[in-house]
Amino acid sequence: MQVCPTCGSGNLVKNGSIHNKKPKSMCKDSGRQLTKNRKKEEISEEKKNIVDRLLLEKISLSGISRVLWISESWLQDYVNDKYAQASQTL
């Protein structure tokens, strides 16, 4: 049985489907929508190193995400984290 990752409730109802016809559910308690068997891939260290090198070449984020098959939102978060960790002194 599937449970809501937000509140842990099993009070789920069918709620249509996503773009690839995969059914989605909605938690009646928290209102969160979710799909079954979500595949979340971890970005490898090798791919992160490639991203770092491409960023140094001033390639656009959308170009990097297209070439490496990673989401633009993940890439933007990654760049923001890198910027926050970098020294701000010249």
Residue pairs with C-beta under 8 A, 6 or more apart in sequence:
1 10
2 10
2 12
2 25
2 34
2 36
3 9
3 10
3 12
4 10
4 11
4 12
4 27
4 29
4 30
4 32
4 34
5 32
5 34
6 27
6 30
6 32
7 27
7 29
7 30
7 32
9 27
9 28
9 29
9 30
11 27
11 28
11 29
12 25
12 26
12 27
12 28
12 34
13 25
13 26
13 28
14 23
14 24
14 25
15 24
15 25
15 26
15 33
16 23
16 24
17 23
17 24
18 24
18 35
22 35
22 36
23 35
23 36
24 33
24 34
24 35
25 33
25 34
25 35
25 36
26 32
26 33
26 34
27 33
27 34
43 70
43 74
43 78
47 68
47 70
48 78
50 68
51 64
51 68
51 70
51 75
51 78
52 82
54 64
54 67
54 68
55 64
55 79
55 82
61 72
61 75
61 76
61 79
62 72
64 70
64 75
65 71
65 72
65 75
